[in-house]
Amino acid sequence: MIIFHGMNDQRIPRLLAGTLARHLAQAPVVVLTGARQTGKSTLVRDLLPGPPRRYLSLDDLDVLEQAQREPDALLRGDEPITLDEVQRVPEILLAVKRAVDRRRVAGRFLLTGSANLLLMRRVSETLAGRAQYLTLWPFTRRERAQIAPGSGLWAQLLHAAPDHWPGILRAASAPDDWRALARRGGYPEAALEPDDAARAAWFAGYVRTSLERDLQDLSVVSSLVDFRRLMRLAALRMGQLLNQADLARDAGLSPATTHRWLNLLETSYQILLVPGYAVNPSKRAIKSPKLYWTDPGLALHLSGNPAPDGAHLEALILGDVLQWREQELRKPELLFWRTAAGAEVDFVLEHDGRLLATELKTSARVGPGDAGGLKRFLREYGPRTPGALLLYDGPEIRWVADRVLAAPWWSLV
C-alpha cells in the first residue's frame, strides 16, 4: 500500500493505492486528480514496486518551460513517466495523446493535477478512449487513524439484507469526536497537526498560496477580496441548497461572476454540488443541488466559525463516501432527497440498482420522530430500498422504526 510520510515520521496508508495500481495495469494513461495538498505527489512517487518511473513536475520551472516549448521531446523515450501538476500546461496532453497513439502500453503515463481535467473544456476530449481517471480526496477518518478498511462499510450495507446490518456495524471501529475531526479536516498536514494555532496558520497559508494560485492558473480572478468573500459565504452555506442568485446578491457580485467562481471552486475540488434524487435521471440535473466543501476543516477556517455543526458532520460522511466510490468499478451515484412538503434525507446512494438512504443527527439520542424523512423515502421507494440508516452521536445500534436502523456515525465511517 502506498504511504504518506506525515509529521513526526508518521506513515499513513492511502486507500487509493491498490486501485491506482490496478488502473496502471490496464490503461496507457491514468489521470490522478484532486485538490492540492491531498497527497497526490507522495502517492505517485512511492508507487508500488515495479519498473522505475521517470518523475516530472510542472511546478519545476525548467520542466514547465520545456512542456510549453517542446512537449514531444519532454515525453520521448520508452520508460514509464509520471507527470505532476499537468493542469499548468493543458496543451501537453496533446503530446501525451500523440505518444500513446504511436505506442500504446499499459501504465505508460501517470498524470496528476490539482484541477478536475474532466471539467476543463480545453482538455476534456483530448484523452478520450485512452485514459482512466481517479480522484484522491482528503483523508477519511479511517485512513487518518489507520483503521482497516480505509473507508466505510457502504458496499457491505448496500449488498446485505438489513437484518445483517447490526452485526456489520458492531464489528466496526471505536467511538470518536466528530467535532474535533471536523476542525482537523482531511488535508494530511493539517489533519496530523496536533497544535490548533499551527493548523490555523496552515489553513491560512493554503488559502493564500495553493488555493488562490491554482485558481489563477485556471482562470483570472479579478478581485481576490471579492473572491474571498464569496468563499466565506459559501462556507457559511455548507449543507444548504445552492441558490446562486441569493449568493451573488449577498456577495455583491454579478450572477455571471458568481457562477464562474463557483465553477472554479468545483474544478479545483474545493466544493462539491450534490444533486437531488429523482427516479428520472434527467430531472436530477434541473434540481437545486446542495453545496458542500470537500474538507470541513477548510470550510470552518473560511467561515470564521470555530464551532462545527451538522453540516460539518455531513461533510465527514461525504468524504468517506467519496473515497469509497473511487474503489468501485461502476461509480455509485451520490444524491440527497427533499420533497416539496419538506421531507428530507441527507444522502442517497444509488448503486447496482439499489438505494441506501442515510440521515445524520448530531444528538446523542434519537427516536422514531427523527426518522420521518427516512420513513417517507422508504414508502416511496421501498422495492429498491431494503432499509435506511439514521446515523447519530450516541453509542447504541437499534431499530427505531420499520427498516430504519439507528447507529453511531463512527460505526460506519
NORKAGI-V305541 format. One record per pair of residues at least 6 apart in sequence whose C-alpha atoms are under 6 Angstrom apart, sorted by the first residue. I is the first residue (numbers start at 1). J is the second residue. D is the distance in whole Angstrom. If there is no record, write none. Layout:
I,J,D
I,J,D
This chain:
1,17,6
2,13,6
2,14,6
2,17,5
2,43,6
3,11,6
3,12,5
3,13,5
4,11,6
4,12,5
5,11,5
15,150,5
24,107,4
25,106,6
25,107,6
26,106,5
27,106,5
27,107,6
28,105,5
28,106,4
28,107,5
28,108,5
29,109,5
29,110,6
29,131,5
30,110,5
30,131,5
30,132,5
30,133,6
31,110,6
31,111,5
31,112,6
31,133,5
32,112,5
32,134,5
32,135,6
33,112,5
33,113,5
33,114,6
33,135,5
34,114,5
34,135,5
34,136,5
35,114,5
35,268,6
35,269,5
36,114,5
38,138,5
38,187,5
53,80,5
53,81,5
54,81,5
54,82,6
55,82,5
56,83,5
57,83,6
57,84,4
58,64,5
58,85,6
71,92,6
71,95,6
72,95,5
80,108,5
81,109,5
82,109,6
82,110,5
82,111,6
83,111,5
84,111,6
84,112,5
85,112,5
85,113,4
86,113,5
87,113,6
115,267,5
115,268,4
116,267,5
118,124,5
138,186,4
138,187,5
139,186,4
140,320,5
142,150,5
142,151,6
143,150,5
151,320,6
151,324,6
152,412,5
152,413,4
153,412,6
162,387,6
169,411,5
172,411,5
173,411,6
175,410,6
179,308,6
182,296,5
182,297,5
183,297,5
184,191,5
184,297,5
185,191,6
185,295,6
185,296,5
185,297,4
190,199,5
230,251,6
232,302,5
232,303,5
235,299,5
235,303,5
236,303,5
238,291,5
238,292,5
239,290,6
239,291,5
239,292,6
239,311,5
240,290,5
240,291,6
241,289,6
241,290,4
242,289,6
242,290,6
242,291,6
248,254,6
248,255,5
248,258,6
265,271,6
270,293,6
270,294,6
271,292,6
271,293,4
271,294,5
272,292,5
273,289,6
273,290,6
273,291,5
274,289,5
274,290,5
274,335,6
275,289,4
275,335,5
276,284,6
276,287,6
276,289,6
276,335,5
276,336,5
276,337,5
277,284,6
277,335,5
277,336,6
277,337,5
278,284,6
296,312,6
310,362,6
325,331,6
332,350,6
332,351,5
333,349,6
333,350,5
334,349,5
335,347,6
335,348,5
336,345,6
336,346,5
336,347,4
336,348,5
337,344,5
337,345,5
338,344,4
343,373,5
344,373,5
345,359,5
345,373,6
346,359,5
347,357,6
347,358,5
348,356,6
348,357,5
349,355,6
349,356,5
354,384,5
355,384,6
355,385,5
357,388,5
358,388,6
358,389,5
358,390,6
359,390,5
360,390,6
360,391,5
360,392,6
361,392,5
362,392,6
362,393,6
363,393,6
364,393,5
364,394,4
365,394,6
367,400,6
368,400,5
368,401,6
387,403,5
387,404,6
388,404,5
389,404,6
389,405,5
389,406,6
390,405,6
390,406,5
391,406,6
391,407,5
391,408,5
391,409,5
392,408,5
392,409,5
393,408,6
394,408,6
395,408,6
397,406,6
397,407,4
398,405,6
398,406,5
399,405,4
399,406,6
